[in-house]
């Protein structure tokens, strides 16, 4: 089963349905539409949900539009966005970095 980690502050947003997209860089899992995946709290390593990928698109970060932020957290600037993802992935991220935007629906969540 493929898994995706979420920082602890994002877990409640996913569970409430406010967050229904996730952005991933350097995808080593080959995430695709139709995949079922487990969501894991990055801080505790506990599974908190099971989901179904409904749509996937890839584009350079410089091509991200306002509609791509629907169901996703927003950033004050592109520089803040690049820094956030550089911190997540421990490598440089910039306008040419390809982002995989993944839409999902929760199937169930841990009690």
N, C-alpha and C positions, 0 to 999 in steps of 0.2 A: 504494500500500500504506500502510495506517495504521501508525503507529509509536507506541510508548510508551517513555518514558525511565525508567530506574531508576537510583537512586544506586548508586555502585560497591559499597557494603557490602551491597546487596540482591541483586546479581547471583549470587553463589554460592548464596544461599538459593533463588532461582528455579531455577537449574540443578540443584540437589539435589532439588527437589520439595517442600522444606519450606515454600516460599512459593508458593501456588497461587491467591491472590487479590490484587488490587490495588485501592486506593481512589483514585478520581479526583474532583476537584472542578472545577466550571466547564468541563465537557466540551465542547470545541470540535470534537471529532472525531466526535460522534454514535456512540459505541461501542455496539454491539449484539450480542446473542447471535448466533452464527454467523459473526461477523467473523473473518478471519485477520489477524494483526498481527505486525509485527516488533518485537522488544524491543531497545532500544539502551542501552548504558552511557552515562549522562549525563556522565561525566567524560571518556570517550575518544571518544564519538560512534560507537563501533563496534557493529555489530549482534552480539548474542550469542545470540539465539534467535528462533524463529518459533513462534507459538502460535495457538490457536483459542479464541475466547470461548464458554464453555459456558453461562453464566448471568449476568444483570445485574439488579440491583435498585437503586432509588434511595430514599433516606430522609434526613430531617434528621439531622445528627450526634447530636442529643440522643436519637434513637430507636435508635442503634446498641446492639445487645445482645451478650452474651458470645459467642454462636455466630457473630456476624459477624466475630469476630477469628480464627476457625479458618483456618489457612493464611495468616495475616497477622501482622505484628509487633504487639506489644501496647505500651501506654503506661502509665506509672505513674499518670496522672490525666487527666481530661478537659482540664484546662488545658494539660498537656504535649502532648496530641494536637492541640489547637487551635493551639498555638504552632508545632509541627512543620509543620502544613499551611500556616499563615500564612507560615512561612519558605520552604516549597516554592513557594507561589504568589504571594508578595510582595503579599498583600492580607489584610485581616482575615478570620479564620475563627472561627466560634462555633457555639453549639448549633443555630441556625436554618439554617446552611449545609447545602445538600444534598450528600450524598456518593453517588457512583455506585460500588457494590461490584461488582467484576468477577471472576468465576471463570474460570480458563483452564487449558488443557492444552497442554503443549509438544508441538509437532509435530517439531521438530528444534532443534539448537543448533550454534553455530559451534564448530569444532574448535580 
